[in-house]
Amino acid sequence: MTTAILAALLLLTVIGFTLGKNRSIALAGGNWKKLHSLPSYYGAYVALWCGLPALVLFALWIALEPRILETIIVRDLPVAMIESGQAQLGLIFNDIRNIAVYGVGDRTVDPAVVAAVDHYKSLKSISFAALAVAVLALATLGLGWSQRRVVPAMRARNRVERIVMVLLIACSTLSVLTTVGIVLSLFFESLRFFHAVPFWDFLFGVQWSPQTAMRADQVGSSGAFGAVPLFAGTLLITIIAMAVAVPVGLMVAVYMSDYASRRGRAFIKPVLEILAGIPTVVYGFFAALTMAPFIREMGEAVGLSVASESALAAGLVMGIMIVPFVSSLSDDVMNAVPQTLRDGSAALGATKNETIRQVVIPAALPGIVGGVLLAVSRAIGETMIVVMAAGLSANLTANPLQAVTTVTVQIATLLVGDQEFDSPKTLAAFALGLMLFFVTLSLNLVALHVVRKYRERYD
């Protein structure tokens, strides 16, 4: 239903653009030289005033409507339901909403719930009608008001650019606020975890067994929250993956940028980038069913003890997966190196190999570092391949032939199951997420330092 409102709003915006453009031409008597700006700017001015206020109202309405409906529905429930507790009340309202919207639920026998479902449906219908009227009325008012302001002397281009600048600033601010919100949500939940588990025990502990007791009489589940094995496993798998992805990716990029023909590059690059579009669960199947048995058989052939799930299997397959991140970005930045640098190197007597090593790669190093950093972030954040090929065992080992686990796998594991949300086991996921955030931030700072250093040298 909201799609219909947005479609009508888009239609009004297009009409506003056309009317504003035609009005400016008509007021100028068909002579564009009498206009301060191009006719399209007058049309854009009307379209923006028609669409933006209505779109803001639509977004606010959609954001606030669920909370308002919940307040009204809960207020009209029987006193026994209201006094049942916040958690139980939330479940009741979820049932009401699911029955009203999707036709599913498990409380349809309760007459109070049935009445609340009918009330919810009627409120939803009223809300939709009011939203449609309000949005379309505001869009019409904006169209009429901006139409009257269109005159040949109006600085339409300046006003449109000012509105666009405000939109860009708002989008940038929203991105920053979203990042701040993510960090704060992780931080406050991590504080709750560190009230139960000391920070230093978490950061430097070498035992990870987050099996806390769910009942007061349960024994044998005291829990150990030392994160060192998780970070060690993440680092081990990332190193293996990067040892595969970086050399292969860079050599592929060098070949495509300086050796391959135009037809060969046009074929190789899309085919290689298909690897980035394969679902990670497919890579996980390949690692578990093909790579892991192959590594185990090869190890046993030379007398090595190889676990059925190993860091080496996960790291190798992950490295194959992130090769396109390195090769594609590196190829783009190498092609962006000015041809004059290559010609100057050749004029000084350097071979193509020497030109690539001493001119092209150093000049493209900032972009290459960015591609490698993206690949590292992708390797650190991968979950499915590790679950299927490296296992869930939190072993503190540097042996790539043993089973290990990573931070992201444990985060996914901790947030499923019947454990209470405020238990140390569940809150440990937020602490791990916070540590992972700071690790990624540190990598970004290091990469930014490298980029700035070499940009100063080669600009």
Disulfide bonds with the S-S distance in Angstrom:
none
